[in-house]
Structures are given as structure tokens and as C-alpha cells.
Amino acid sequence: MASVSTTLTINGSKSHVDALLAGISADDPDTFEAKIIENEDGFQLRILVVGENLTTVRNTVDDLLACLGAIESTLNSLE
């Protein structure tokens, strides 16, 4: 069966991307894969979303972005 996929990438410090990953891990882990990559610029959170159709992937991405946005707001208010 054909599938649709997209990758979200977020760059930041180790503590920042760790907090983002921790915040989304409880969401619906069967709908995406997430990992932290270390590169020359610091750290990157990569989130791969795969679904049966575009609507499914879009809904998952929308949920993830809402969750990530809330986490970012919380992190910014703590700084």
C-alpha cells in the first residue's frame, strides 16, 4: 500500500531538543518516529511522520506542531 511521509526538524541545544522529545513522546508514538541527532551546529530533533494518506499525515503533523508550540512557550517562559 502506498504511504505518505514528511520529516520535521528542529535545531537547538541538547536540553531544548531533549525537552521537546520528552513532551511529544507521550503523544501517540505509533504515528511517528523521533530521534535526536548531534551535528556540527549542535543538536537536531528529527520527527518522521508516515501515514496511509495525506490527511492522516497532516493531522498528525498538526497535533505535533500544537504540542511542540506549547512546549516551546513553556520553555521560553522559564528562561
mmCIF file of the N, C-alpha and C atoms, coordinates in Angstrom:
data_MODEL
# 
_entry.id   MODEL 
# 
loop_
_atom_site.group_PDB 
_atom_site.id 
_atom_site.type_symbol 
_atom_site.label_atom_id 
_atom_site.label_alt_id 
_atom_site.label_comp_id 
_atom_site.label_asym_id 
_atom_site.label_entity_id 
_atom_site.label_seq_id 
_atom_site.pdbx_PDB_ins_code 
_atom_site.Cartn_x 
_atom_site.Cartn_y 
_atom_site.Cartn_z 
_atom_site.occupancy 
_atom_site.B_iso_or_equiv 
_atom_site.pdbx_formal_charge 
_atom_site.auth_seq_id 
_atom_site.auth_comp_id 
_atom_site.auth_asym_id 
_atom_site.auth_atom_id 
_atom_site.pdbx_PDB_model_num 
ATOM 1   N N  . MET A 1 1  ? 0.842  -1.176 0.000  1.00 0.00 ? 1  MET A N  1 
ATOM 2   C CA . MET A 1 1  ? 0.000  0.000  0.000  1.00 0.00 ? 1  MET A CA 1 
ATOM 3   C C  . MET A 1 1  ? 0.890  1.243  0.000  1.00 0.00 ? 1  MET A C  1 
ATOM 4   N N  . ALA A 1 2  ? 0.499  2.239  -0.732 1.00 0.00 ? 2  ALA A N  1 
ATOM 5   C CA . ALA A 1 2  ? 1.255  3.488  -0.810 1.00 0.00 ? 2  ALA A CA 1 
ATOM 6   C C  . ALA A 1 2  ? 1.145  4.234  0.513  1.00 0.00 ? 2  ALA A C  1 
ATOM 7   N N  . SER A 1 3  ? 2.163  5.034  0.791  1.00 0.00 ? 3  SER A N  1 
ATOM 8   C CA . SER A 1 3  ? 2.129  5.820  2.019  1.00 0.00 ? 3  SER A CA 1 
ATOM 9   C C  . SER A 1 3  ? 2.666  7.219  1.750  1.00 0.00 ? 3  SER A C  1 
ATOM 10  N N  . VAL A 1 4  ? 2.403  8.106  2.681  1.00 0.00 ? 4  VAL A N  1 
ATOM 11  C CA . VAL A 1 4  ? 2.852  9.487  2.613  1.00 0.00 ? 4  VAL A CA 1 
ATOM 12  C C  . VAL A 1 4  ? 3.730  9.723  3.834  1.00 0.00 ? 4  VAL A C  1 
ATOM 13  N N  . SER A 1 5  ? 4.813  10.492 3.655  1.00 0.00 ? 5  SER A N  1 
ATOM 14  C CA . SER A 1 5  ? 5.669  10.786 4.806  1.00 0.00 ? 5  SER A CA 1 
ATOM 15  C C  . SER A 1 5  ? 6.195  12.209 4.729  1.00 0.00 ? 5  SER A C  1 
ATOM 16  N N  . THR A 1 6  ? 6.559  12.725 5.883  1.00 0.00 ? 6  THR A N  1 
ATOM 17  C CA . THR A 1 6  ? 7.206  14.027 5.978  1.00 0.00 ? 6  THR A CA 1 
ATOM 18  C C  . THR A 1 6  ? 8.107  14.011 7.206  1.00 0.00 ? 6  THR A C  1 
ATOM 19  N N  . THR A 1 7  ? 9.109  14.875 7.179  1.00 0.00 ? 7  THR A N  1 
ATOM 20  C CA . THR A 1 7  ? 10.043 14.966 8.297  1.00 0.00 ? 7  THR A CA 1 
ATOM 21  C C  . THR A 1 7  ? 10.067 16.390 8.831  1.00 0.00 ? 7  THR A C  1 
ATOM 22  N N  . LEU A 1 8  ? 9.920  16.516 10.138 1.00 0.00 ? 8  LEU A N  1 
ATOM 23  C CA . LEU A 1 8  ? 10.059 17.799 10.821 1.00 0.00 ? 8  LEU A CA 1 
ATOM 24  C C  . LEU A 1 8  ? 11.433 17.822 11.466 1.00 0.00 ? 8  LEU A C  1 
ATOM 25  N N  . THR A 1 9  ? 12.141 18.937 11.360 1.00 0.00 ? 9  THR A N  1 
ATOM 26  C CA . THR A 1 9  ? 13.446 19.065 12.008 1.00 0.00 ? 9  THR A CA 1 
ATOM 27  C C  . THR A 1 9  ? 13.473 20.342 12.838 1.00 0.00 ? 9  THR A C  1 
ATOM 28  N N  . ILE A 1 10 ? 14.019 20.220 14.042 1.00 0.00 ? 10 ILE A N  1 
ATOM 29  C CA . ILE A 1 10 ? 14.129 21.355 14.951 1.00 0.00 ? 10 ILE A CA 1 
ATOM 30  C C  . ILE A 1 10 ? 15.538 21.356 15.507 1.00 0.00 ? 10 ILE A C  1 
ATOM 31  N N  . ASN A 1 11 ? 16.231 22.480 15.366 1.00 0.00 ? 11 ASN A N  1 
ATOM 32  C CA . ASN A 1 11 ? 17.598 22.611 15.860 1.00 0.00 ? 11 ASN A CA 1 
ATOM 33  C C  . ASN A 1 11 ? 17.605 23.344 17.190 1.00 0.00 ? 11 ASN A C  1 
ATOM 34  N N  . GLY A 1 12 ? 18.571 22.988 18.039 1.00 0.00 ? 12 GLY A N  1 
ATOM 35  C CA . GLY A 1 12 ? 18.696 23.681 19.314 1.00 0.00 ? 12 GLY A CA 1 
ATOM 36  C C  . GLY A 1 12 ? 19.718 23.029 20.208 1.00 0.00 ? 12 GLY A C  1 
ATOM 37  N N  . SER A 1 13 ? 19.745 23.485 21.439 1.00 0.00 ? 13 SER A N  1 
ATOM 38  C CA . SER A 1 13 ? 20.661 22.910 22.421 1.00 0.00 ? 13 SER A CA 1 
ATOM 39  C C  . SER A 1 13 ? 20.178 21.512 22.806 1.00 0.00 ? 13 SER A C  1 
ATOM 40  N N  . LYS A 1 14 ? 21.048 20.759 23.421 1.00 0.00 ? 14 LYS A N  1 
ATOM 41  C CA . LYS A 1 14 ? 20.701 19.400 23.850 1.00 0.00 ? 14 LYS A CA 1 
ATOM 42  C C  . LYS A 1 14 ? 19.518 19.428 24.810 1.00 0.00 ? 14 LYS A C  1 
ATOM 43  N N  . SER A 1 15 ? 19.546 20.328 25.777 1.00 0.00 ? 15 SER A N  1 
ATOM 44  C CA . SER A 1 15 ? 18.455 20.380 26.752 1.00 0.00 ? 15 SER A CA 1 
ATOM 45  C C  . SER A 1 15 ? 17.130 20.778 26.096 1.00 0.00 ? 15 SER A C  1 
ATOM 46  N N  . HIS A 1 16 ? 17.202 21.652 25.091 1.00 0.00 ? 16 HIS A N  1 
ATOM 47  C CA . HIS A 1 16 ? 15.991 22.107 24.399 1.00 0.00 ? 16 HIS A CA 1 
ATOM 48  C C  . HIS A 1 16 ? 15.350 20.967 23.604 1.00 0.00 ? 16 HIS A C  1 
ATOM 49  N N  . VAL A 1 17 ? 16.139 20.292 22.781 1.00 0.00 ? 17 VAL A N  1 
ATOM 50  C CA . VAL A 1 17 ? 15.564 19.214 21.969 1.00 0.00 ? 17 VAL A CA 1 
ATOM 51  C C  . VAL A 1 17 ? 15.179 18.019 22.835 1.00 0.00 ? 17 VAL A C  1 
ATOM 52  N N  . ASP A 1 18 ? 15.903 17.791 23.943 1.00 0.00 ? 18 ASP A N  1 
ATOM 53  C CA . ASP A 1 18 ? 15.509 16.733 24.884 1.00 0.00 ? 18 ASP A CA 1 
ATOM 54  C C  . ASP A 1 18 ? 14.125 17.017 25.462 1.00 0.00 ? 18 ASP A C  1 
ATOM 55  N N  . ALA A 1 19 ? 13.886 18.270 25.840 1.00 0.00 ? 19 ALA A N  1 
ATOM 56  C CA . ALA A 1 19 ? 12.588 18.651 26.403 1.00 0.00 ? 19 ALA A CA 1 
ATOM 57  C C  . ALA A 1 19 ? 11.472 18.494 25.371 1.00 0.00 ? 19 ALA A C  1 
ATOM 58  N N  . LEU A 1 20 ? 11.756 18.874 24.131 1.00 0.00 ? 20 LEU A N  1 
ATOM 59  C CA . LEU A 1 20 ? 10.754 18.720 23.073 1.00 0.00 ? 20 LEU A CA 1 
ATOM 60  C C  . LEU A 1 20 ? 10.427 17.251 22.843 1.00 0.00 ? 20 LEU A C  1 
ATOM 61  N N  . LEU A 1 21 ? 11.456 16.420 22.779 1.00 0.00 ? 21 LEU A N  1 
ATOM 62  C CA . LEU A 1 21 ? 11.243 14.985 22.568 1.00 0.00 ? 21 LEU A CA 1 
ATOM 63  C C  . LEU A 1 21 ? 10.457 14.381 23.726 1.00 0.00 ? 21 LEU A C  1 
ATOM 64  N N  . ALA A 1 22 ? 10.810 14.744 24.939 1.00 0.00 ? 22 ALA A N  1 
ATOM 65  C CA . ALA A 1 22 ? 10.096 14.221 26.107 1.00 0.00 ? 22 ALA A CA 1 
ATOM 66  C C  . ALA A 1 22 ? 8.622  14.623 26.071 1.00 0.00 ? 22 ALA A C  1 
ATOM 67  N N  . GLY A 1 23 ? 8.358  15.830 25.607 1.00 0.00 ? 23 GLY A N  1 
ATOM 68  C CA . GLY A 1 23 ? 6.988  16.324 25.562 1.00 0.00 ? 23 GLY A CA 1 
ATOM 69  C C  . GLY A 1 23 ? 6.111  15.648 24.530 1.00 0.00 ? 23 GLY A C  1 
ATOM 70  N N  . ILE A 1 24 ? 6.700  15.219 23.418 1.00 0.00 ? 24 ILE A N  1 
ATOM 71  C CA . ILE A 1 24 ? 5.886  14.580 22.378 1.00 0.00 ? 24 ILE A CA 1 
ATOM 72  C C  . ILE A 1 24 ? 5.874  13.064 22.497 1.00 0.00 ? 24 ILE A C  1 
ATOM 73  N N  . SER A 1 25 ? 6.772  12.499 23.254 1.00 0.00 ? 25 SER A N  1 
ATOM 74  C CA . SER A 1 25 ? 6.869  11.039 23.352 1.00 0.00 ? 25 SER A CA 1 
ATOM 75  C C  . SER A 1 25 ? 5.602  10.409 23.902 1.00 0.00 ? 25 SER A C  1 
ATOM 76  N N  . ALA A 1 26 ? 4.904  11.128 24.753 1.00 0.00 ? 26 ALA A N  1 
ATOM 77  C CA . ALA A 1 26 ? 3.675  10.592 25.338 1.00 0.00 ? 26 ALA A CA 1 
ATOM 78  C C  . ALA A 1 26 ? 2.477  10.735 24.407 1.00 0.00 ? 26 ALA A C  1 
ATOM 79  N N  . ASP A 1 27 ? 2.631  11.486 23.322 1.00 0.00 ? 27 ASP A N  1 
ATOM 80  C CA . ASP A 1 27 ? 1.513  11.776 22.421 1.00 0.00 ? 27 ASP A CA 1 
ATOM 81  C C  . ASP A 1 27 ? 0.955  10.479 21.850 1.00 0.00 ? 27 ASP A C  1 
ATOM 82  N N  . ASP A 1 28 ? 1.288  10.122 20.661 1.00 0.00 ? 28 ASP A N  1 
ATOM 83  C CA . ASP A 1 28 ? 0.848  8.873  20.032 1.00 0.00 ? 28 ASP A CA 1 
ATOM 84  C C  . ASP A 1 28 ? 2.049  8.299  19.301 1.00 0.00 ? 28 ASP A C  1 
ATOM 85  N N  . PRO A 1 29 ? 2.934  7.616  20.030 1.00 0.00 ? 29 PRO A N  1 
ATOM 86  C CA . PRO A 1 29 ? 4.221  7.206  19.461 1.00 0.00 ? 29 PRO A CA 1 
ATOM 87  C C  . PRO A 1 29 ? 4.132  6.251  18.275 1.00 0.00 ? 29 PRO A C  1 
ATOM 88  N N  . ASP A 1 30 ? 2.966  5.655  18.043 1.00 0.00 ? 30 ASP A N  1 
ATOM 89  C CA . ASP A 1 30 ? 2.836  4.758  16.894 1.00 0.00 ? 30 ASP A CA 1 
ATOM 90  C C  . ASP A 1 30 ? 2.665  5.516  15.586 1.00 0.00 ? 30 ASP A C  1 
ATOM 91  N N  . THR A 1 31 ? 2.442  6.832  15.665 1.00 0.00 ? 31 THR A N  1 
ATOM 92  C CA . THR A 1 31 ? 2.193  7.602  14.446 1.00 0.00 ? 31 THR A CA 1 
ATOM 93  C C  . THR A 1 31 ? 3.422  8.338  13.934 1.00 0.00 ? 31 THR A C  1 
ATOM 94  N N  . PHE A 1 32 ? 4.531  8.289  14.696 1.00 0.00 ? 32 PHE A N  1 
ATOM 95  C CA . PHE A 1 32 ? 5.750  8.966  14.256 1.00 0.00 ? 32 PHE A CA 1 
ATOM 96  C C  . PHE A 1 32 ? 6.966  8.340  14.924 1.00 0.00 ? 32 PHE A C  1 
ATOM 97  N N  . GLU A 1 33 ? 8.138  8.614  14.335 1.00 0.00 ? 33 GLU A N  1 
ATOM 98  C CA . GLU A 1 33 ? 9.417  8.220  14.924 1.00 0.00 ? 33 GLU A CA 1 
ATOM 99  C C  . GLU A 1 33 ? 10.205 9.498  15.162 1.00 0.00 ? 33 GLU A C  1 
ATOM 100 N N  . ALA A 1 34 ? 10.823 9.608  16.320 1.00 0.00 ? 34 ALA A N  1 
ATOM 101 C CA . ALA A 1 34 ? 11.603 10.804 16.640 1.00 0.00 ? 34 ALA A CA 1 
ATOM 102 C C  . ALA A 1 34 ? 12.953 10.395 17.200 1.00 0.00 ? 34 ALA A C  1 
ATOM 103 N N  . LYS A 1 35 ? 13.975 11.156 16.821 1.00 0.00 ? 35 LYS A N  1 
ATOM 104 C CA . LYS A 1 35 ? 15.312 10.906 17.353 1.00 0.00 ? 35 LYS A CA 1 
ATOM 105 C C  . LYS A 1 35 ? 16.090 12.210 17.373 1.00 0.00 ? 35 LYS A C  1 
ATOM 106 N N  . ILE A 1 36 ? 17.105 12.229 18.222 1.00 0.00 ? 36 ILE A N  1 
ATOM 107 C CA . ILE A 1 36 ? 17.974 13.399 18.335 1.00 0.00 ? 36 ILE A CA 1 
ATOM 108 C C  . ILE A 1 36 ? 19.299 13.068 17.670 1.00 0.00 ? 36 ILE A C  1 
ATOM 109 N N  . ILE A 1 37 ? 19.726 13.974 16.801 1.00 0.00 ? 37 ILE A N  1 
ATOM 110 C CA . ILE A 1 37 ? 20.975 13.828 16.059 1.00 0.00 ? 37 ILE A CA 1 
ATOM 111 C C  . ILE A 1 37 ? 21.917 14.940 16.504 1.00 0.00 ? 37 ILE A C  1 
ATOM 112 N N  . GLU A 1 38 ? 23.170 14.598 16.748 1.00 0.00 ? 38 GLU A N  1 
ATOM 113 C CA . GLU A 1 38 ? 24.170 15.625 17.037 1.00 0.00 ? 38 GLU A CA 1 
ATOM 114 C C  . GLU A 1 38 ? 24.883 15.963 15.740 1.00 0.00 ? 38 GLU A C  1 
ATOM 115 N N  . ASN A 1 39 ? 24.998 17.260 15.447 1.00 0.00 ? 39 ASN A N  1 
ATOM 116 C CA . ASN A 1 39 ? 25.712 17.693 14.249 1.00 0.00 ? 39 ASN A CA 1 
ATOM 117 C C  . ASN A 1 39 ? 26.658 18.834 14.602 1.00 0.00 ? 39 ASN A C  1 
ATOM 118 N N  . GLU A 1 40 ? 27.327 19.393 13.620 1.00 0.00 ? 40 GLU A N  1 
ATOM 119 C CA . GLU A 1 40 ? 28.324 20.437 13.874 1.00 0.00 ? 40 GLU A CA 1 
ATOM 120 C C  . GLU A 1 40 ? 27.720 21.718 14.448 1.00 0.00 ? 40 GLU A C  1 
ATOM 121 N N  . ASP A 1 41 ? 26.426 21.929 14.250 1.00 0.00 ? 41 ASP A N  1 
ATOM 122 C CA . ASP A 1 41 ? 25.758 23.132 14.749 1.00 0.00 ? 41 ASP A CA 1 
ATOM 123 C C  . ASP A 1 41 ? 25.105 22.934 16.112 1.00 0.00 ? 41 ASP A C  1 
ATOM 124 N N  . GLY A 1 42 ? 25.165 21.750 16.648 1.00 0.00 ? 42 GLY A N  1 
ATOM 125 C CA . GLY A 1 42 ? 24.514 21.463 17.927 1.00 0.00 ? 42 GLY A CA 1 
ATOM 126 C C  . GLY A 1 42 ? 23.714 20.183 17.835 1.00 0.00 ? 42 GLY A C  1 
ATOM 127 N N  . PHE A 1 43 ? 22.433 20.290 18.129 1.00 0.00 ? 43 PHE A N  1 
ATOM 128 C CA . PHE A 1 43 ? 21.573 19.116 18.140 1.00 0.00 ? 43 PHE A CA 1 
ATOM 129 C C  . PHE A 1 43 ? 20.326 19.370 17.303 1.00 0.00 ? 43 PHE A C  1 
ATOM 130 N N  . GLN A 1 44 ? 19.774 18.279 16.779 1.00 0.00 ? 44 GLN A N  1 
ATOM 131 C CA . GLN A 1 44 ? 18.593 18.379 15.930 1.00 0.00 ? 44 GLN A CA 1 
ATOM 132 C C  . GLN A 1 44 ? 17.618 17.277 16.322 1.00 0.00 ? 44 GLN A C  1 
ATOM 133 N N  . LEU A 1 45 ? 16.360 17.667 16.509 1.00 0.00 ? 45 LEU A N  1 
ATOM 134 C CA . LEU A 1 45 ? 15.285 16.712 16.717 1.00 0.00 ? 45 LEU A CA 1 
ATOM 135 C C  . LEU A 1 45 ? 14.665 16.440 15.357 1.00 0.00 ? 45 LEU A C  1 
ATOM 136 N N  . ARG A 1 46 ? 14.669 15.176 14.947 1.00 0.00 ? 46 ARG A N  1 
ATOM 137 C CA . ARG A 1 46 ? 14.051 14.781 13.672 1.00 0.00 ? 46 ARG A CA 1 
ATOM 138 C C  . ARG A 1 46 ? 12.837 13.925 13.967 1.00 0.00 ? 46 ARG A C  1 
ATOM 139 N N  . ILE A 1 47 ? 11.722 14.326 13.387 1.00 0.00 ? 47 ILE A N  1 
ATOM 140 C CA . ILE A 1 47 ? 10.467 13.612 13.587 1.00 0.00 ? 47 ILE A CA 1 
ATOM 141 C C  . ILE A 1 47 ? 9.967  13.159 12.219 1.00 0.00 ? 47 ILE A C  1 
ATOM 142 N N  . LEU A 1 48 ? 9.871  11.857 12.026 1.00 0.00 ? 48 LEU A N  1 
ATOM 143 C CA . LEU A 1 48 ? 9.372  11.281 10.779 1.00 0.00 ? 48 LEU A CA 1 
ATOM 144 C C  . LEU A 1 48 ? 7.932  10.846 10.996 1.00 0.00 ? 48 LEU A C  1 
ATOM 145 N N  . VAL A 1 49 ? 7.044  11.384 10.173 1.00 0.00 ? 49 VAL A N  1 
ATOM 146 C CA . VAL A 1 49 ? 5.627  11.041 10.240 1.00 0.00 ? 49 VAL A CA 1 
ATOM 147 C C  . VAL A 1 49 ? 5.270  10.281 8.967  1.00 0.00 ? 49 VAL A C  1 
ATOM 148 N N  . VAL A 1 50 ? 4.711  9.094  9.125  1.00 0.00 ? 50 VAL A N  1 
ATOM 149 C CA . VAL A 1 50 ? 4.310  8.269  7.983  1.00 0.00 ? 50 VAL A CA 1 
ATOM 150 C C  . VAL A 1 50 ? 2.851  7.875  8.179  1.00 0.00 ? 50 VAL A C  1 
ATOM 151 N N  . GLY A 1 51 ? 2.076  7.969  7.107  1.00 0.00 ? 51 GLY A N  1 
ATOM 152 C CA . GLY A 1 51 ? 0.668  7.584  7.181  1.00 0.00 ? 51 GLY A CA 1 
ATOM 153 C C  . GLY A 1 51 ? 0.181  7.017  5.870  1.00 0.00 ? 51 GLY A C  1 
ATOM 154 N N  . GLU A 1 52 ? -1.020 6.498  5.905  1.00 0.00 ? 52 GLU A N  1 
ATOM 155 C CA . GLU A 1 52 ? -1.602 5.889  4.710  1.00 0.00 ? 52 GLU A CA 1 
ATOM 156 C C  . GLU A 1 52 ? -2.021 6.919  3.672  1.00 0.00 ? 52 GLU A C  1 
ATOM 157 N N  . ASN A 1 53 ? -2.336 8.137  4.126  1.00 0.00 ? 53 ASN A N  1 
ATOM 158 C CA . ASN A 1 53 ? -2.759 9.170  3.179  1.00 0.00 ? 53 ASN A CA 1 
ATOM 159 C C  . ASN A 1 53 ? -2.364 10.545 3.709  1.00 0.00 ? 53 ASN A C  1 
ATOM 160 N N  . LEU A 1 54 ? -2.506 11.536 2.874  1.00 0.00 ? 54 LEU A N  1 
ATOM 161 C CA . LEU A 1 54 ? -2.095 12.898 3.216  1.00 0.00 ? 54 LEU A CA 1 
ATOM 162 C C  . LEU A 1 54 ? -2.875 13.452 4.407  1.00 0.00 ? 54 LEU A C  1 
ATOM 163 N N  . THR A 1 55 ? -4.142 13.138 4.491  1.00 0.00 ? 55 THR A N  1 
ATOM 164 C CA . THR A 1 55 ? -4.960 13.638 5.596  1.00 0.00 ? 55 THR A CA 1 
ATOM 165 C C  . THR A 1 55 ? -4.453 13.126 6.937  1.00 0.00 ? 55 THR A C  1 
ATOM 166 N N  . THR A 1 56 ? -4.125 11.853 6.997  1.00 0.00 ? 56 THR A N  1 
ATOM 167 C CA . THR A 1 56 ? -3.609 11.261 8.235  1.00 0.00 ? 56 THR A CA 1 
ATOM 168 C C  . THR A 1 56 ? -2.304 11.921 8.649  1.00 0.00 ? 56 THR A C  1 
ATOM 169 N N  . VAL A 1 57 ? -1.400 12.094 7.695  1.00 0.00 ? 57 VAL A N  1 
ATOM 170 C CA . VAL A 1 57 ? -0.108 12.719 7.987  1.00 0.00 ? 57 VAL A CA 1 
ATOM 171 C C  . VAL A 1 57 ? -0.305 14.168 8.411  1.00 0.00 ? 57 VAL A C  1 
ATOM 172 N N  . ARG A 1 58 ? -1.165 14.888 7.725  1.00 0.00 ? 58 ARG A N  1 
ATOM 173 C CA . ARG A 1 58 ? -1.421 16.288 8.074  1.00 0.00 ? 58 ARG A CA 1 
ATOM 174 C C  . ARG A 1 58 ? -1.988 16.409 9.484  1.00 0.00 ? 58 ARG A C  1 
ATOM 175 N N  . ASN A 1 59 ? -2.916 15.549 9.840  1.00 0.00 ? 59 ASN A N  1 
ATOM 176 C CA . ASN A 1 59 ? -3.496 15.594 11.186 1.00 0.00 ? 59 ASN A CA 1 
ATOM 177 C C  . ASN A 1 59 ? -2.448 15.310 12.261 1.00 0.00 ? 59 ASN A C  1 
ATOM 178 N N  . THR A 1 60 ? -1.586 14.342 11.995 1.00 0.00 ? 60 THR A N  1 
ATOM 179 C CA . THR A 1 60 ? -0.521 14.028 12.950 1.00 0.00 ? 60 THR A CA 1 
ATOM 180 C C  . THR A 1 60 ? 0.447  15.193 13.078 1.00 0.00 ? 60 THR A C  1 
ATOM 181 N N  . VAL A 1 61 ? 0.834  15.788 11.949 1.00 0.00 ? 61 VAL A N  1 
ATOM 182 C CA . VAL A 1 61 ? 1.743  16.938 11.972 1.00 0.00 ? 61 VAL A CA 1 
ATOM 183 C C  . VAL A 1 61 ? 1.090  18.107 12.711 1.00 0.00 ? 61 VAL A C  1 
ATOM 184 N N  . ASP A 1 62 ? -0.183 18.353 12.462 1.00 0.00 ? 62 ASP A N  1 
ATOM 185 C CA . ASP A 1 62 ? -0.892 19.425 13.172 1.00 0.00 ? 62 ASP A CA 1 
ATOM 186 C C  . ASP A 1 62 ? -0.856 19.198 14.683 1.00 0.00 ? 62 ASP A C  1 
ATOM 187 N N  . ASP A 1 63 ? -1.113 17.963 15.111 1.00 0.00 ? 63 ASP A N  1 
ATOM 188 C CA . ASP A 1 63 ? -1.076 17.638 16.540 1.00 0.00 ? 63 ASP A CA 1 
ATOM 189 C C  . ASP A 1 63 ? 0.316  17.846 17.119 1.00 0.00 ? 63 ASP A C  1 
ATOM 190 N N  . LEU A 1 64 ? 1.332  17.374 16.388 1.00 0.00 ? 64 LEU A N  1 
ATOM 191 C CA . LEU A 1 64 ? 2.710  17.528 16.852 1.00 0.00 ? 64 LEU A CA 1 
ATOM 192 C C  . LEU A 1 64 ? 3.102  19.002 16.955 1.00 0.00 ? 64 LEU A C  1 
ATOM 193 N N  . LEU A 1 65 ? 2.747  19.797 15.948 1.00 0.00 ? 65 LEU A N  1 
ATOM 194 C CA . LEU A 1 65 ? 3.092  21.222 15.968 1.00 0.00 ? 65 LEU A CA 1 
ATOM 195 C C  . LEU A 1 65 ? 2.408  21.947 17.121 1.00 0.00 ? 65 LEU A C  1 
ATOM 196 N N  . ALA A 1 66 ? 1.172  21.594 17.409 1.00 0.00 ? 66 ALA A N  1 
ATOM 197 C CA . ALA A 1 66 ? 0.474  22.206 18.541 1.00 0.00 ? 66 ALA A CA 1 
ATOM 198 C C  . ALA A 1 66 ? 1.176  21.849 19.850 1.00 0.00 ? 66 ALA A C  1 
ATOM 199 N N  . CYS A 1 67 ? 1.544  20.596 19.989 1.00 0.00 ? 67 CYS A N  1 
ATOM 200 C CA . CYS A 1 67 ? 2.237  20.140 21.194 1.00 0.00 ? 67 CYS A CA 1 
ATOM 201 C C  . CYS A 1 67 ? 3.611  20.797 21.315 1.00 0.00 ? 67 CYS A C  1 
ATOM 202 N N  . LEU A 1 68 ? 4.360  20.816 20.221 1.00 0.00 ? 68 LEU A N  1 
ATOM 203 C CA . LEU A 1 68 ? 5.684  21.438 20.228 1.00 0.00 ? 68 LEU A CA 1 
ATOM 204 C C  . LEU A 1 68 ? 5.591  22.932 20.529 1.00 0.00 ? 68 LEU A C  1 
ATOM 205 N N  . GLY A 1 69 ? 4.573  23.588 19.991 1.00 0.00 ? 69 GLY A N  1 
ATOM 206 C CA . GLY A 1 69 ? 4.370  25.010 20.258 1.00 0.00 ? 69 GLY A CA 1 
ATOM 207 C C  . GLY A 1 69 ? 4.111  25.276 21.734 1.00 0.00 ? 69 GLY A C  1 
ATOM 208 N N  . ALA A 1 70 ? 3.318  24.425 22.364 1.00 0.00 ? 70 ALA A N  1 
ATOM 209 C CA . ALA A 1 70 ? 3.038  24.579 23.792 1.00 0.00 ? 70 ALA A CA 1 
ATOM 210 C C  . ALA A 1 70 ? 4.302  24.360 24.619 1.00 0.00 ? 70 ALA A C  1 
ATOM 211 N N  . ILE A 1 71 ? 5.089  23.374 24.236 1.00 0.00 ? 71 ILE A N  1 
ATOM 212 C CA . ILE A 1 71 ? 6.344  23.104 24.947 1.00 0.00 ? 71 ILE A CA 1 
ATOM 213 C C  . ILE A 1 71 ? 7.297  24.284 24.784 1.00 0.00 ? 71 ILE A C  1 
ATOM 214 N N  . GLU A 1 72 ? 7.409  24.800 23.561 1.00 0.00 ? 72 GLU A N  1 
ATOM 215 C CA . GLU A 1 72 ? 8.281  25.960 23.301 1.00 0.00 ? 72 GLU A CA 1 
ATOM 216 C C  . GLU A 1 72 ? 7.856  27.153 24.152 1.00 0.00 ? 72 GLU A C  1 
ATOM 217 N N  . SER A 1 73 ? 6.565  27.412 24.240 1.00 0.00 ? 73 SER A N  1 
ATOM 218 C CA . SER A 1 73 ? 6.073  28.534 25.050 1.00 0.00 ? 73 SER A CA 1 
ATOM 219 C C  . SER A 1 73 ? 6.455  28.356 26.514 1.00 0.00 ? 73 SER A C  1 
ATOM 220 N N  . THR A 1 74 ? 6.312  27.140 27.000 1.00 0.00 ? 74 THR A N  1 
ATOM 221 C CA . THR A 1 74 ? 6.678  26.858 28.388 1.00 0.00 ? 74 THR A CA 1 
ATOM 222 C C  . THR A 1 74 ? 8.170  27.047 28.607 1.00 0.00 ? 74 THR A C  1 
ATOM 223 N N  . LEU A 1 75 ? 8.978  26.516 27.698 1.00 0.00 ? 75 LEU A N  1 
ATOM 224 C CA . LEU A 1 75 ? 10.431 26.658 27.825 1.00 0.00 ? 75 LEU A CA 1 
ATOM 225 C C  . LEU A 1 75 ? 10.845 28.125 27.784 1.00 0.00 ? 75 LEU A C  1 
ATOM 226 N N  . ASN A 1 76 ? 10.231 28.901 26.895 1.00 0.00 ? 76 ASN A N  1 
ATOM 227 C CA . ASN A 1 76 ? 10.561 30.327 26.786 1.00 0.00 ? 76 ASN A CA 1 
ATOM 228 C C  . ASN A 1 76 ? 10.169 31.091 28.046 1.00 0.00 ? 76 ASN A C  1 
ATOM 229 N N  . SER A 1 77 ? 9.066  30.709 28.670 1.00 0.00 ? 77 SER A N  1 
ATOM 230 C CA . SER A 1 77 ? 8.643  31.412 29.881 1.00 0.00 ? 77 SER A CA 1 
ATOM 231 C C  . SER A 1 77 ? 9.534  31.077 31.075 1.00 0.00 ? 77 SER A C  1 
ATOM 232 N N  . LEU A 1 78 ? 10.221 29.941 31.011 1.00 0.00 ? 78 LEU A N  1 
ATOM 233 C CA . LEU A 1 78 ? 11.115 29.545 32.101 1.00 0.00 ? 78 LEU A CA 1 
ATOM 234 C C  . LEU A 1 78 ? 12.492 30.183 31.992 1.00 0.00 ? 78 LEU A C  1 
ATOM 235 N N  . GLU A 1 79 ? 12.819 30.711 30.821 1.00 0.00 ? 79 GLU A N  1 
ATOM 236 C CA . GLU A 1 79 ? 14.148 31.310 30.612 1.00 0.00 ? 79 GLU A CA 1 
ATOM 237 C C  . GLU A 1 79 ? 14.250 32.685 31.211 1.00 0.00 ? 79 GLU A C  1 
# 
